[in-house]
């Protein structure tokens, strides 16, 4: 596919955010699903959103969160927002 980049999650700043939030290193994979693999609830999402907005300097609105199911989806969203702000 043209324009598709392979992202190494360990090299992405999001990796450290997940570690700081208590997610085990082996669970932090692009394909990890927030509900089935990480058992995220509404409070987890609010905390994650807070960390991302403060550390990554992007704003995530509620409607965007609803369309995210994996860490990879979230990384893509954040990277897209960071590129648009640059």
N, CA and C of each residue as an Amber inpcrd file, in Angstrom:
protein
   258
   0.8310000  -1.1780000   0.0000000   0.0000000   0.0000000   0.0000000
   0.8790000   1.2460000   0.0000000   0.4920000   2.1920000  -0.7780000
   1.2530000   3.4220000  -0.8790000   1.0160000   4.3000000   0.3490000
   2.1020000   4.8250000   0.9000000   2.0000000   5.7550000   2.0230000
   1.8180000   5.1050000   3.3850000   1.7940000   3.7800000   3.4480000
   1.6150000   3.1020000   4.7260000   2.9770000   2.9430000   5.3960000
   3.0480000   3.3460000   6.6540000   4.2880000   3.2150000   7.4120000
   4.1290000   2.0910000   8.4210000   5.2220000   1.3910000   8.6680000
   5.2230000   0.3920000   9.7140000   5.6430000   1.0950000  10.9990000
   4.8060000   1.0300000  11.9960000   5.0640000   1.7010000  13.2640000
   5.5630000   0.6790000  14.2700000   6.6690000   0.9800000  14.9010000
   7.1520000   0.1550000  16.0100000   6.6510000   0.8260000  17.2800000
   5.7550000   0.1890000  17.9720000   5.1270000   0.7900000  19.1430000
   6.1570000   1.1380000  20.2100000   7.2250000   0.3510000  20.3380000
   8.2230000   0.6250000  21.3650000   8.9400000   1.9390000  21.1280000
   8.9690000   2.4000000  19.8940000   9.6460000   3.6490000  19.5430000
   8.6880000   4.8450000  19.5810000   7.4240000   4.5840000  19.7900000
   6.4120000   5.6390000  19.7970000   6.2230000   6.1560000  21.2170000
   6.0710000   7.4770000  21.3940000   5.8500000   8.0280000  22.7410000
   4.6230000   7.4440000  23.4520000   3.6970000   6.9220000  22.6870000
   2.5000000   6.3190000  23.2800000   2.8610000   5.1060000  24.1310000
   3.9330000   4.4020000  23.7740000   4.3750000   3.2320000  24.5200000
   4.6080000   3.5950000  25.9860000   5.3070000   4.6940000  26.2200000
   5.5990000   5.1300000  27.5850000   4.3190000   5.5380000  28.3230000
   3.3900000   6.1410000  27.6270000   2.1150000   6.5090000  28.2550000
   1.4110000   5.2580000  28.7720000   1.3410000   4.2300000  27.9520000
   0.6870000   2.9930000  28.3880000   1.4270000   2.3690000  29.5680000
   2.7620000   2.3670000  29.5220000   3.5320000   1.8350000  30.6450000
   3.2540000   2.6240000  31.9160000   3.2110000   3.9510000  31.8020000
   2.9350000   4.7920000  32.9640000   1.5390000   4.5600000  33.5320000
   0.6280000   4.1250000  32.6850000  -0.7390000   3.8320000  33.1260000
  -0.8940000   2.4090000  33.6460000   0.2250000   1.6740000  33.7180000
   0.1900000   0.3470000  34.3180000  -0.0650000  -0.8060000  33.3800000
  -0.0440000  -0.5530000  32.0730000  -0.2260000  -1.6410000  31.1210000
   1.0970000  -2.4040000  31.0170000   1.0240000  -3.7130000  31.0850000
   2.2280000  -4.5410000  31.0000000   2.8440000  -4.4210000  29.6080000
   4.1710000  -4.4050000  29.5940000   4.9170000  -4.2300000  28.3460000
   4.4620000  -5.1990000  27.2540000   4.2460000  -6.4470000  27.6160000
   3.8650000  -7.4480000  26.6140000   2.4400000  -7.2500000  26.0820000
   1.6350000  -6.4510000  26.7680000   0.2780000  -6.1570000  26.3040000
   0.2400000  -4.9620000  25.3600000   1.3180000  -4.1920000  25.2870000
   1.3350000  -2.9800000  24.4750000   1.7670000  -3.3490000  23.0560000
   0.7740000  -3.7510000  22.2710000   0.9790000  -4.1180000  20.8730000
  -0.0330000  -3.3530000  20.0380000   0.3040000  -3.0700000  18.8120000
  -0.6090000  -2.3230000  17.9530000  -1.9520000  -3.0120000  17.8010000
  -1.9670000  -4.3290000  17.8270000  -3.2190000  -5.0770000  17.6370000
  -3.9910000  -5.3050000  18.9370000  -3.4470000  -4.8590000  20.0660000
  -4.1480000  -5.0320000  21.3460000  -5.4660000  -4.2650000  21.3410000
  -6.5300000  -4.9840000  21.6800000  -7.8670000  -4.4060000  21.7160000
  -8.1350000  -3.8530000  23.1150000  -8.6700000  -2.6340000  23.1640000
  -8.8930000  -1.9920000  24.4510000  -9.8940000  -2.7380000  25.3270000
 -10.9460000  -3.2800000  24.7430000 -11.9370000  -3.9510000  25.5810000
 -11.5670000  -5.4050000  25.8720000 -11.1620000  -6.1650000  24.8790000
 -10.9100000  -7.5870000  25.1260000  -9.5140000  -7.8870000  25.6650000
  -8.4900000  -7.1470000  25.2390000  -7.1250000  -7.4270000  25.6940000
  -6.7240000  -6.6130000  26.9290000  -7.1670000  -5.3750000  26.9810000
  -6.7370000  -4.4870000  28.0700000  -7.8270000  -4.2430000  29.1120000
  -9.0500000  -4.6820000  28.8310000 -10.1740000  -4.5430000  29.7540000
 -10.3910000  -3.0910000  30.1780000 -10.3010000  -2.1680000  29.2100000
 -10.4770000  -0.7450000  29.4850000 -11.9340000  -0.4130000  29.7510000
 -12.1430000   0.4300000  30.7590000 -13.4790000   0.9390000  31.0420000
 -13.4580000   2.4560000  30.8250000 -14.5450000   3.1000000  31.1450000
 -14.6720000   4.5460000  30.9020000 -13.6130000   5.3540000  31.6580000
 -13.3220000   4.9760000  32.8810000 -12.3130000   5.6870000  33.6660000
 -10.9220000   5.5280000  33.0470000 -10.6020000   4.3200000  32.5900000
  -9.3220000   4.0870000  31.9100000  -9.1950000   4.9890000  30.6810000
 -10.2780000   5.0980000  29.9160000 -10.2680000   5.9400000  28.7160000
 -10.0400000   7.4110000  29.0760000 -10.7130000   7.8740000  30.1280000
 -10.5400000   9.2740000  30.5380000  -9.1000000   9.5590000  30.9480000
  -8.5070000   8.6490000  31.6870000  -7.1220000   8.8090000  32.1120000
  -6.1780000   8.7680000  30.9120000  -6.4000000   7.8350000  30.0070000
  -5.5830000   7.7450000  28.8010000  -5.7030000   9.0160000  27.9650000
  -6.9090000   9.4890000  27.8040000  -7.1410000  10.7140000  27.0390000
  -6.4120000  11.8960000  27.6780000  -6.4580000  12.0010000  28.9930000
  -5.7650000  13.0640000  29.7160000  -4.2550000  13.0130000  29.4610000
  -3.6700000  11.8160000  29.5920000  -2.2260000  11.6520000  29.3710000
  -1.8390000  12.0160000  27.9420000  -2.6190000  11.5420000  26.9790000
  -2.3100000  11.8240000  25.5750000  -2.3870000  13.3170000  25.2930000
  -3.4540000  13.9370000  25.7490000  -3.6110000  15.3670000  25.4690000
  -2.5040000  16.2000000  26.1100000  -2.0810000  15.8380000  27.2930000
  -1.0480000  16.6070000  27.9710000   0.3550000  16.3130000  27.4770000
   0.6450000  15.0760000  27.1880000   2.0000000  14.7250000  26.7450000
   2.2090000  14.8840000  25.2480000   1.1800000  14.5800000  24.4860000
   1.3280000  14.5980000  23.0280000   0.8510000  15.9160000  22.4230000
   0.2120000  16.7450000  23.2390000  -0.2520000  18.0690000  22.8050000
  -1.2440000  17.9920000  21.6400000  -2.1610000  17.0360000  21.7220000
  -3.2590000  16.9210000  20.7630000  -4.5560000  16.8050000  21.5490000
  -5.6460000  17.1800000  20.9270000  -6.9430000  17.0510000  21.5920000
  -7.7410000  15.9600000  20.9100000  -8.2880000  15.0880000  21.7310000
  -9.1230000  14.0040000  21.2340000 -10.5480000  14.2620000  21.7150000
 -11.4740000  14.2950000  20.7720000 -12.8710000  14.5360000  21.1350000
 -13.5890000  13.2030000  21.3120000 -14.6700000  13.2360000  22.0720000
 -15.3850000  12.0110000  22.4270000 -15.7830000  11.1650000  21.2160000
 -16.2340000  11.7710000  20.1600000 -16.6430000  11.0220000  18.9770000
 -15.5140000  10.2220000  18.3630000 -14.3010000  10.7160000  18.4820000
 -13.1460000  10.0070000  17.9370000 -12.8300000   8.7610000  18.7620000
 -12.9980000   8.8410000  20.0510000 -12.7190000   7.7150000  20.9410000
 -13.6180000   6.5250000  20.5920000 -14.8540000   6.7990000  20.2400000
 -15.8130000   5.7270000  19.9580000 -15.4040000   4.8560000  18.7670000
 -14.6020000   5.4180000  17.8530000 -14.2150000   4.6640000  16.6620000
 -12.9060000   3.8930000  16.8510000 -12.3130000   3.9660000  18.0300000
 -11.0230000   3.3300000  18.2930000 -11.2340000   2.0100000  19.0220000
 -10.6320000   0.9500000  18.4900000 -10.7480000  -0.3330000  19.1750000
  -9.3920000  -0.9230000  19.5500000  -8.3180000  -0.5200000  18.8570000
  -6.9990000  -1.0730000  19.1480000  -5.9850000   0.0400000  19.4330000
  -4.8690000  -0.3530000  20.0080000  -3.7920000   0.6050000  20.2420000
  -3.3310000   1.1890000  18.9090000  -3.2690000   0.3670000  17.8780000
  -2.8740000   0.8420000  16.5550000  -3.8020000   1.9280000  16.0370000
  -5.1140000   1.7630000  16.2470000  -6.0800000   2.7980000  15.8480000
  -5.7740000   4.1150000  16.5560000  -5.4840000   4.0260000  17.8400000
  -5.2100000   5.2220000  18.6330000  -3.8980000   5.8810000  18.2010000
  -2.8710000   5.0740000  17.9670000  -1.5830000   5.6120000  17.5100000
  -1.7760000   6.3360000  16.1850000  -2.5160000   5.7440000  15.2670000
  -2.7650000   6.3780000  13.9680000  -3.5020000   7.7030000  14.1210000
  -4.5050000   7.7370000  14.9940000  -5.2530000   8.9700000  15.2300000
  -4.3460000  10.0660000  15.7860000  -3.5660000   9.7290000  16.7990000
  -2.6890000  10.7140000  17.4330000  -1.6280000  11.2050000  16.4490000
  -1.0340000  10.2940000  15.7010000  -0.0080000  10.6900000  14.7200000
  -0.6120000  11.5830000  13.6380000  -1.8160000  11.2830000  13.2180000
  -2.4970000  12.1040000  12.2290000  -2.7240000  13.5220000  12.7700000
  -3.1560000  13.6110000  14.0040000  -3.3840000  14.9190000  14.6150000
  -2.0840000  15.6920000  14.7850000  -1.0170000  14.9980000  15.1500000
   0.2790000  15.6520000  15.3150000   0.7940000  16.1870000  13.9860000
   0.5960000  15.4290000  12.9080000   1.0330000  15.8860000  11.5820000
   0.2340000  17.1100000  11.1470000  -1.0540000  17.1290000  11.4580000
  -1.9070000  18.2490000  11.0510000  -1.6140000  19.5190000  11.8450000
  -1.0250000  19.3660000  13.0330000  -0.6840000  20.5330000  13.8680000
   0.6830000  21.1080000  13.5200000   1.4980000  20.3200000  12.8500000
   2.8780000  20.7570000  12.5560000   2.9240000  21.7720000  11.4460000
